[in-house]
Amino acid sequence: MGGARSERIAKSLLVLAIVAPLELIGYGPRWVGGLIGTGVAYIISPFSKELGLVPDYNAFEKIPIQNLKDQSPTIIQGLDAYNRMDFEQAYQIWTPLAEAGNAEAQYRVGRLFGRGEGVKRSPRTASDWFRKAAEQEHSPARTTLAILLLAGEGVPQDSASAISLLLESIADGEPYAANALANSYMSGRGVPVDPERAYDLYRKALAKGVCAAGNALATLHYRPVPPLPAQDLIMAYRYAAYSKQRGCVSRALLYSIENDMTAAQAQTARSTPLQIDGATN
């Protein structure tokens, strides 16, 4: 039974290795829909909902402009249009900048093609724009290109190049790269399976604001895989609750953890906040 459970979790994390980073970076929802449409979804295990692998792919999220205040006024103008869901206008604003070599604009245009927003979805065109931005050391573009290389989406699959790009982005402090590499260590894509290394990378990603890493950590405490320690429902709950406060928890995961805890465990879990490198739940 335990072996079957570990196999199901491993398969779910293989999907997580491909899906979650793309969704987080903003490339994912429509790409994921395309992936599922090709039939790859058969590998999603019964634990996929616990892992938060079934998000609302129709959801639209605004881009926080304050995070890009150092960008040019034209980039901000495009973000304003994007946040109004005027994707065609955003494309028209960003494309001249992208063609002129602006890395941020190249990344933004790549996102539009990856998601099919304002343009016909084209993973190949998206990857071309991401590559142009990555060649200028644009870390989010480099991270997204790495994930596409791992998946073979829009580009030939190249795990070695993908891992190299992720390591470069991690060196630049890109938190989504840490999360993506953690997923690779769980799935064995491009690196040997190493749950302990993955756990450490999830912690680093969560400390820098990658909310979905909290779901992964909660899952690893709730359904641990060797050589990670035995199940710890209290820590699983704390990580899930931490993610819930930030709006990205899997409700099924949190419900399952709460349902399995004793009253004493629940009281302990709720009375002691989780510390994440200075951040408290």
C-alpha positions as CSV (number, residue, x, y, z in Angstrom):
1,M,0.0,0.0,0.0
2,G,2.8,2.4,1.0
3,G,4.6,1.7,-2.3
4,A,1.5,2.4,-4.4
5,R,0.9,5.6,-2.4
6,S,4.5,6.8,-3.0
7,E,4.1,6.0,-6.7
8,R,0.9,8.1,-7.0
9,I,2.6,11.0,-5.2
10,A,5.6,10.8,-7.5
11,K,3.4,10.9,-10.5
12,S,1.5,13.9,-9.1
13,L,4.8,15.7,-8.5
14,L,5.9,14.9,-12.0
15,V,2.9,16.9,-13.2
16,L,3.7,19.6,-10.6
17,A,7.2,19.8,-12.0
18,I,5.8,20.9,-15.3
19,V,2.5,22.6,-14.5
20,A,2.9,24.6,-11.3
21,P,5.9,26.8,-12.2
22,L,4.3,27.8,-15.5
23,E,1.1,28.7,-13.8
24,L,2.9,30.7,-11.2
25,I,5.0,32.6,-13.6
26,G,1.8,33.4,-15.6
27,Y,2.4,31.2,-18.6
28,G,0.5,28.3,-17.4
29,P,-3.3,28.2,-17.5
30,R,-3.9,28.0,-21.2
31,W,-0.7,25.9,-21.7
32,V,-2.0,23.5,-19.1
33,G,-5.3,23.3,-20.9
34,G,-3.4,22.4,-24.1
35,L,-1.3,19.8,-22.2
36,I,-4.4,18.1,-20.8
37,G,-5.9,18.1,-24.2
38,T,-3.1,16.0,-25.5
39,G,-3.9,13.2,-23.1
40,V,-0.9,13.7,-20.8
41,A,-3.4,14.2,-17.9
42,Y,-3.7,10.5,-17.4
43,I,-0.6,10.6,-15.1
44,I,-2.3,12.8,-12.6
45,S,-2.9,10.7,-9.5
46,P,-5.7,10.8,-6.9
47,F,-3.4,13.1,-4.9
48,S,-3.4,15.8,-7.6
49,K,-6.1,17.8,-5.8
50,E,-4.2,17.5,-2.5
51,L,-1.2,18.9,-4.3
52,G,-3.1,21.8,-5.7
53,L,-2.7,20.6,-9.2
54,V,-6.2,21.4,-10.3
55,P,-6.4,25.2,-10.2
56,D,-9.0,27.4,-12.0
57,Y,-7.4,27.6,-15.4
58,N,-9.9,30.3,-16.4
59,A,-8.8,32.6,-13.6
60,F,-7.2,35.9,-14.6
61,E,-4.7,37.5,-12.3
62,K,-3.6,41.1,-12.5
63,I,0.1,41.9,-12.6
64,P,1.2,44.0,-9.6
65,I,2.6,47.1,-11.3
66,Q,4.4,48.1,-8.1
67,N,6.7,45.1,-8.6
68,L,7.8,46.6,-11.9
69,K,8.1,50.3,-11.0
70,D,11.6,50.4,-12.3
71,Q,10.4,49.6,-15.9
72,S,9.9,52.1,-18.7
73,P,6.6,54.0,-18.9
74,T,5.7,52.1,-22.0
75,I,6.1,48.8,-20.2
76,I,3.8,50.1,-17.5
77,Q,1.3,51.3,-20.1
78,G,1.2,47.8,-21.5
79,L,0.7,46.4,-18.0
80,D,-2.2,48.8,-17.5
81,A,-3.8,47.5,-20.7
82,Y,-3.1,43.9,-19.6
83,N,-4.7,44.3,-16.2
84,R,-7.8,45.7,-17.9
85,M,-7.7,42.4,-19.9
86,D,-7.2,44.4,-23.1
87,F,-4.6,41.9,-24.3
88,E,-4.5,43.1,-27.9
89,Q,-3.6,46.6,-26.7
90,A,-0.9,45.2,-24.5
91,Y,0.5,43.2,-27.4
92,Q,0.5,46.3,-29.6
93,I,2.3,48.3,-26.9
94,W,4.9,45.7,-26.0
95,T,5.8,44.3,-29.5
96,P,7.7,47.3,-30.8
97,L,9.8,47.4,-27.6
98,A,10.3,43.6,-27.8
99,E,11.4,43.9,-31.4
100,A,13.8,46.7,-30.4
101,G,15.5,44.3,-27.9
102,N,13.8,45.2,-24.6
103,A,14.0,42.1,-22.4
104,E,11.0,42.9,-20.2
105,A,8.9,43.5,-23.3
106,Q,10.2,40.2,-24.9
107,Y,9.2,38.3,-21.8
108,R,5.7,39.9,-21.7
109,V,5.1,39.2,-25.4
110,G,6.2,35.6,-24.7
111,R,3.6,35.3,-22.0
112,L,0.9,36.5,-24.4
113,F,1.8,33.9,-26.9
114,G,2.1,31.3,-24.3
115,R,-1.3,32.0,-22.8
116,G,-3.0,32.9,-26.1
117,E,-4.0,36.4,-24.8
118,G,-4.6,38.8,-27.6
119,V,-2.8,36.5,-30.1
120,K,-3.2,33.0,-31.3
121,R,-1.5,30.7,-28.8
122,S,1.9,29.5,-30.0
123,P,4.3,27.8,-27.6
124,R,7.0,27.9,-30.2
125,T,6.7,31.7,-30.7
126,A,6.5,32.1,-26.9
127,S,9.7,30.1,-26.4
128,D,11.5,32.2,-29.0
129,W,10.6,35.4,-27.1
130,F,11.5,33.9,-23.8
131,R,14.9,32.8,-25.3
132,K,15.6,36.3,-26.5
133,A,14.9,37.8,-23.1
134,A,16.8,35.0,-21.3
135,E,19.9,35.8,-23.5
136,Q,19.8,39.2,-21.8
137,E,19.8,37.5,-18.4
138,H,16.1,38.2,-17.7
139,S,15.6,35.8,-14.8
140,P,11.8,35.1,-15.1
141,A,12.2,34.5,-18.9
142,R,15.1,32.2,-18.2
143,T,13.1,30.3,-15.7
144,T,10.1,30.0,-18.0
145,L,12.3,28.8,-20.8
146,A,13.9,26.2,-18.6
147,I,10.5,24.8,-17.7
148,L,9.5,24.7,-21.3
149,L,12.7,22.8,-22.1
150,L,11.9,20.3,-19.3
151,A,8.5,19.8,-20.8
152,G,9.5,19.9,-24.4
153,E,6.7,22.5,-25.0
154,G,7.4,24.7,-28.0
155,V,11.1,23.6,-27.9
156,P,12.9,20.2,-28.1
157,Q,13.1,18.7,-24.7
158,D,16.5,19.4,-23.2
159,S,16.7,18.7,-19.5
160,A,20.4,19.4,-19.1
161,S,20.0,23.0,-20.6
162,A,16.9,23.5,-18.5
163,I,18.7,22.7,-15.2
164,S,21.6,24.9,-16.1
165,L,19.2,27.8,-16.7
166,L,17.4,27.2,-13.5
167,L,20.7,27.2,-11.6
168,E,21.6,30.5,-13.2
169,S,18.2,32.0,-12.2
170,I,18.6,30.7,-8.6
171,A,21.9,32.4,-8.4
172,D,20.2,35.6,-9.4
173,G,17.7,35.1,-6.6
174,E,14.7,34.1,-8.8
175,P,12.4,32.2,-6.3
176,Y,10.3,30.5,-9.0
177,A,13.5,28.9,-10.3
178,A,14.0,27.4,-6.9
179,N,10.5,26.0,-6.9
180,A,10.9,24.6,-10.4
181,L,14.2,22.9,-9.5
182,A,12.6,21.5,-6.4
183,N,9.9,20.0,-8.6
184,S,12.6,18.5,-10.8
185,Y,14.3,16.9,-7.7
186,M,10.9,15.3,-6.8
187,S,10.2,14.0,-10.3
188,G,13.7,13.2,-11.4
189,R,13.5,15.4,-14.5
190,G,17.1,16.5,-15.4
191,V,18.4,15.6,-11.9
192,P,18.5,12.5,-9.7
193,V,15.4,12.2,-7.4
194,D,16.3,13.8,-4.1
195,P,13.3,14.7,-1.8
196,E,15.6,16.2,0.8
197,R,17.1,18.6,-1.7
198,A,13.6,19.4,-3.0
199,Y,12.4,20.1,0.5
200,D,15.2,22.6,1.1
201,L,14.5,24.4,-2.2
202,Y,10.7,24.5,-1.5
203,R,11.6,26.2,1.8
204,K,13.8,28.8,0.1
205,A,11.1,29.4,-2.5
206,L,8.4,29.9,0.1
207,A,10.6,32.3,2.1
208,K,10.7,34.4,-1.0
209,G,7.0,34.4,-1.6
210,V,6.3,31.4,-3.8
211,C,3.0,30.5,-2.2
212,A,2.6,27.1,-4.0
213,A,5.8,25.9,-2.4
214,G,3.8,25.9,0.9
215,N,1.4,23.4,-0.7
216,A,4.3,21.2,-1.7
217,L,5.8,21.3,1.8
218,A,2.4,20.6,3.4
219,T,2.1,17.6,1.1
220,L,5.5,16.3,1.9
221,H,4.7,16.4,5.6
222,Y,1.3,14.9,5.0
223,R,2.4,12.2,2.6
224,P,6.2,12.0,3.0
225,V,8.3,10.0,0.6
226,P,11.6,8.4,1.7
227,P,14.0,9.5,3.0
228,L,12.0,12.3,4.4
229,P,10.8,11.9,8.0
230,A,7.5,10.2,8.9
231,Q,4.2,11.9,8.6
232,D,3.9,15.1,10.6
233,L,0.3,16.4,10.5
234,I,1.0,19.4,12.7
235,M,3.7,20.7,10.3
236,A,1.5,19.7,7.3
237,Y,-1.3,21.8,8.7
238,R,1.0,24.8,9.5
239,Y,2.3,24.9,5.9
240,A,-1.2,24.5,4.4
241,A,-2.6,27.2,6.7
242,Y,0.4,29.5,5.8
243,S,-0.6,29.1,2.1
244,K,-4.3,29.6,2.9
245,Q,-3.6,33.0,4.3
246,R,-1.9,33.9,1.1
247,G,-4.7,32.6,-1.1
248,C,-3.2,29.6,-2.8
249,V,-3.9,26.6,-0.6
250,S,-5.5,23.4,-2.0
251,R,-8.8,23.2,-0.1
252,A,-8.8,19.4,-0.5
253,L,-5.3,19.2,1.0
254,L,-6.2,21.4,4.0
255,Y,-9.4,19.5,4.6
256,S,-7.7,16.1,4.4
257,I,-5.0,17.2,6.9
258,E,-7.6,18.6,9.3
259,N,-9.7,15.5,9.0
260,D,-6.8,13.3,10.0
261,M,-5.6,15.3,13.0
262,T,-6.6,14.5,16.5
263,A,-8.1,17.3,18.6
264,A,-4.9,17.6,20.5
265,Q,-2.9,17.9,17.3
266,A,-5.3,20.5,15.9
267,Q,-4.9,22.6,19.0
268,T,-1.1,22.4,18.9
269,A,-1.0,23.2,15.1
270,R,-3.3,26.2,15.5
271,S,-1.6,27.6,18.6
272,T,2.0,27.7,17.3
273,P,2.6,29.9,14.2
274,L,4.9,28.8,11.4
275,Q,8.1,30.6,11.1
276,I,9.5,31.1,7.5
277,D,12.8,33.0,7.7
278,G,11.2,35.9,9.7
279,A,7.7,35.5,8.2
280,T,5.1,34.3,10.6
281,N,1.8,32.6,9.8
